[in-house]
Amino acid sequence: MQLCSIIFDVKSKAKLLNILYIFKESFIQAFSELRNNKMRTFLSLLGIMIGIFCIISIQAAVDSLESNIRSSFEKLGDDIVYVDKRPWSDEGRDFWVYANRPETSFKDYKAIVDHSKLAEIVTYSCFIGSKTLRFNKNIVEGTFLMGVSEGYADIFKIDLQKGRFFTLIDIIRDSDFTVLGNDVAENLFGQTDPIGRYIKIGGKRLQVIGVVAKTGKSLINPLNFDQVCIVSYKTAESFVNFNGENFRSSINAKAKPNVTLVDLKDELTSILRAERRLKPLAEDNFSLNELSMLDKIFDSIFKVLKLAGAIIGGFAILVGMFSVANIMFVSAKERTNIIGIKKALGAKRKVILLEFLIESVVLCVLGGVLGLIAVMGALQLATVFSDFQMNLSLYNISMGLLLSIIVGIIAGVIPAYNAAKMDPVEAIRQG
C-alpha cells in the first residue's frame, strides 16, 4: 500500500512538472512570436489598450468622484435637516412654484431656536456676496462674505488651522470678529500671523480670530471655504438688512441623539407653518431636505455613467478582440508546418491548444497593462487640472487585468482549436 502511494506521488509530481514545462515553453514561444512580428503585435496591443483605457478610466473617474461625494456626505452627517425654499429631489413641479416661495429668514431661524425640542444644533447663515478685503497695503478681491450663527463650525465640521470660531458670547457682545479662509489669510498676511490683527471690508474694521484649515474643492458643498470671510450674523447686519433685502440664507438643524429625521422634520414643519402663519389646508412654502435625497440622485447618475463607460469601452474592446483573433488566425496559418511537425512527433492537441491560448492571453494582458498605465497617467493629469483626487483602485486594476485575460481567451480559443485539430500530414504538406 505504501509503495502504491509513493508511485502515485511520483506520477503526480511528474505530471505537474510536465504541465509547468508546457506552460513555460508556451510563454517563451508566445513572447518570441510577439517579438518577431512587432508591427502586428503593436496594432493588436493598441486595440486592447484603447478598450481597457476607455472602460477603466471611466470607471475609475466615476469611482473617484463617488468617493469624494461619499466622504463629503460622511463629513456633513446624515442627521441634519436643511431648510430651503426648494426641494433637492425632483418632484416634477413647475420651477416658478419654488421660485416664488419666500427665502428662509432670520425670523424662521429664531422661531426654530426658541421652540425646537428635538434639534441639538440650529444654525443660520446668510450669503452676502463678493467683497474686497484690506490689510495695510495688501488687498484681496472677490472674497465671499457670509454671516453665520454659533455652532456653524460644529454642524459642518469646519477645521481650523489656527485660532478659534465664534462663540455665543461673541455674538451676544456683537464683537466684530472674523474667521478667514486659508487662501484669503495667506494672500492678505503672507507669513505674518493673522490672529489678533485687523482687516477692513469697506468701512468696517474686523479682528481676525481664526483661520480655516485648507479644505480644497468639494462636489457637495458649492462653497469653497478656502475663499471665504466668515463673520457672525450680528456683524452681517452691517452689510445687509435682514428684514428688507432679498438675499440667500440657509437654516440647518442637527437632530439630538436618538431622534430620527422624520420626527425632527415633523417638528420643524409645525414650527415653520406657525411662524409663517399658513392656513391648515395651505401647502408648505418651504422644503426640508436631507442628504439621503442627494444620495439617491447621485446613485442614479453614477449607474448611468458606469453603464455608458462600459458600453463605450465594450465596443473598443470588441474591436481589439477581433484584431487579436485575426492575428491568431494568421499566426496559426504561418506556423502550419511547425504545428504538423510537432503533432507528428507526438505533441497532443491540448498542448497545441494551450500554446495558442497563452499567446493570445499574453498579448491581451500586455495591452491591458499598457491601458492601465495610460489610465494612471490620465487620472494624474485630471487630478492636477480639476483639484479633485483621482485614484486607480486595486479593484479597477484587477478588473482591467481580468477583462484582458477573458478577452485573450475568447479571441484565441477558435484559432487555437483550429490549430490543435490539424492533421499532421496535411499540416506538413501545406507548410
Secondary structure, DSSP 4 states (H G I P E B T S, - for coil): -HHHHHHHHHHHHHHHHHHHHHHHHHHHHHHHHHHHTHHHHHHHHHHHHHHHHHHHHHHHHHHHHHHHHHHHHHHH-SSEEEEESS-SS-----HHHHHTSPPP-HHHHHHHHHH-SSEEEEEEEEEEEEEEEEETTEEEEEEEEEEE-TTHHHHTT--EEEE----HHHHHTT--EEEE-HHHHHHHHTTS--TT-EEEETTEEEEEEEEEPP----SS--S-GGGEEEEEHHHHTTTS-TTT---EEEEEEEEPTT--HHHHHHHHHHHHHHHTT--TTSPPSSEEE-HHHHHHHHHHHHHHHHHHHHHHHHHHHHHHHHHHHHHHHHHHHHTHHHHHHHHHTT--HHHHHHHHHHHHHHHHHHHHHHHHHHHHHHHHHHHHHHSS-----HHHHHHHHHHHHHHHHHHHHHHHHHHHT--HHHHHHH-
